[in-house]
Amino acid sequence: MKILVVTNLPAVYRVDLYNSLTNKFKDNIKFCFIREFAIDYKQGISVWDGEDFIKRSFFYFEDSILINGTNFLLDLYKDTPDVIINAGMSYRALPLVLFSKIYKIDYYTWWGGTNLSESNISILKKGYRKIIARFSRGVISYSELALENYESLTTKKIKKKIIGNNTRDSSKYLKKIMSYKVKRNDSNIRFITVGYQTRRKNTIAILKAMCKLDIKKYKYELVVIGNGPELKNIVAFCKKNRLSNVRFLGHVSPEDVMKEYMNADVFIHPSLLDQWPQTYNEASIAGLPILVSKCSGVFDEYTKAFENTAMFDPYDTKKISMLMKTLIKDRSLRLDMGCKAQETALKYDARSVADAIVNI
């Protein structure tokens, strides 16, 4: 069986999955990476020649869209795989779907969109996504939320598999993160949030929640990691409201982010819109209790187990404040939540995702 995986670029957090699939399928799998305008900012992501999957990878973003598309389709015709797994439902999927129908190839969609993230798409985009869903053999979805959205596009009975969106080798990441020693000289409960600071990341909601917490009564602080256009506004908010217990670290290297996870007590992600943030996976592997927005796209064993204490409406700063206070006061709960987050991350990672793809 020959399998073709088509996606945009080999992001760092997908490398372990691609290697796992390569180890399972050997010479019967091929990866095609096609850049789109929307992800030009990812050009700086490193690709290592030593990775197993690179030997079976082909890249189509050196020339114009027309040349790239032509070369890709010629290679597709030459190889004629038995199975195509395509990440997402962009316009590039349409010729793939047509090709799969002509040559009777099983076509699967790898999907993370939710009803929230897809709520404002155009009629045209929704139309061609319905076509793609109609002619797909099945879907490999991030979560129940993504599967719900995909099934809203078609009434056709399809093969389906929920894989989560942790595509790292969690054990390997944990070993690396544990190599950083904790250096704490204070008794504050340290919250951490990580991300490119835009309005969508909604860090302002944490700050508004902190205004409701008495810093003299509750010893805690917030570490904000990441640059972005919204950073100046949230720094100004802190100054205006005299929030002296907030530290802004700006851009931090992946290795130093690991150190910050190890020095933190609670991870908080108040996003207004995500499909499934990678920082959630990282913090889970680090064993941090996590407070996460209901709009984040995450839905797994951890969020099911602690739904009432882990998840919140990102617009409800009173609820966020209450949850923060609960975790500040309850060390036992922090430990229970952190253990469950880590257990879930170790159980569902690149290896389990690769197994799920093999099974479907």
Secondary structure, 3 states (H helix, E strand, C coil): CCEEEEECCCCHHHHHHHHHHHHHHHHHEEEEECCCHHHHHHHHCCCCCCCHHHHHEEECCCCCHHHHHHHHHHHHHHHCCCEEEEECCCCCHHHHHHHHHHCCCEEEEEECCCCCCCCCCCHHHHHHHHHHHHHCCEEEECCHHHHHHHHCCCCCCCEEEECCCCCCCHHHHHHHHCCCCCCCCCCCEEEEEECCCCHHHCHHHHHHHHCCCCCCCCCEEEEEECCCCCHHHHHHHHHHCCCCCEEEEECCCHHHHHHHHHCCCEEEECCCCCCCCHHHHHHHHCCCCEEEECCCCCCCHHHHHCHHHHEECCCCHHHHHHHHHHHHHCHHHHHHHHHHHHHHHHHCCHHHHHHHHHHC
